[in-house]
């Protein structure tokens, strides 16, 4: 198995470091957006039957998740390069 940056994380065969970083960021984004959808659906399908204020609070939390998911998905890693940066060195 290949080693990732600084030999810390093993990479699956056939996947580059950049591909592994992209896949990790994509998984985190989809996990946060799934949580967002579950909060919205759960709030108005089930929770509102017992507590409308709690359902509203769940929706407020769910509304805050998409911006956080965008930041997480676009965050640069510790050894990643940004578009305008040249090669290290």
C-alpha positions in Angstrom: 0.0 0.0 0.0 1.2 3.5 -0.7 1.8 6.0 2.0 0.0 9.4 2.1 1.6 12.7 3.1 4.4 12.1 5.6 3.7 8.4 5.6 0.8 8.8 8.1 -2.2 7.4 6.2 -2.0 4.4 3.9 -3.7 4.9 0.6 -5.8 2.3 -1.2 -4.0 0.8 -4.3 -4.4 2.9 -7.4 -5.4 6.1 -5.7 -3.2 9.2 -5.6 -2.8 11.5 -2.6 -4.9 14.2 -4.3 -7.6 11.7 -5.1 -7.7 10.5 -1.5 -8.0 14.0 -0.2 -10.8 14.8 -2.7 -12.7 11.6 -1.7 -12.3 12.4 2.0 -13.6 16.0 1.6 -16.5 14.7 -0.5 -17.5 12.1 2.1 -17.4 14.8 4.8 -19.6 17.1 2.7 -22.1 14.4 1.9 -22.2 13.3 5.6 -23.0 16.8 6.7 -25.6 17.3 4.1 -27.2 14.0 5.0 -27.4 15.1 8.6 -29.0 18.4 7.4 -31.7 16.6 5.5 -32.3 14.1 8.3 -32.8 17.0 10.7 -35.3 18.8 8.4 -37.3 15.7 7.6 -37.2 14.4 11.2 -38.2 17.8 12.6 -41.4 18.1 10.5 -42.3 14.5 10.1 -41.9 13.3 13.7 -40.7 15.9 16.2 -43.4 18.5 15.5 -46.0 16.0 16.8 -44.5 16.3 20.3 -42.9 19.7 20.3 -43.1 22.5 17.7 -40.4 24.6 19.3 -38.0 21.7 19.2 -38.8 21.1 15.5 -38.1 24.8 14.8 -34.8 24.5 16.7 -33.8 21.5 14.7 -34.5 23.4 11.5 -32.4 26.3 12.7 -29.5 23.9 13.3 -30.1 22.2 10.0 -30.0 25.6 8.2 -26.6 26.3 9.7 -25.1 23.1 8.4 -24.8 23.8 4.6 -22.4 26.8 5.0 -20.3 24.7 7.4 -20.3 21.8 4.9 -19.1 24.1 2.1 -16.2 25.3 4.3 -15.3 21.8 5.2 -15.4 20.6 1.6 -13.2 23.5 0.4 -10.7 23.6 3.2 -7.1 23.2 2.2 -5.1 20.4 3.8 -1.9 21.0 5.8 0.3 20.1 2.8 -2.1 20.9 0.0 -1.5 23.6 -2.5 -3.9 26.3 -3.6 -4.6 27.3 -7.2 -2.3 30.3 -7.4 0.6 28.7 -5.6 3.5 27.2 -7.5 5.2 23.9 -6.6 6.9 23.8 -3.2 10.5 24.8 -3.0 
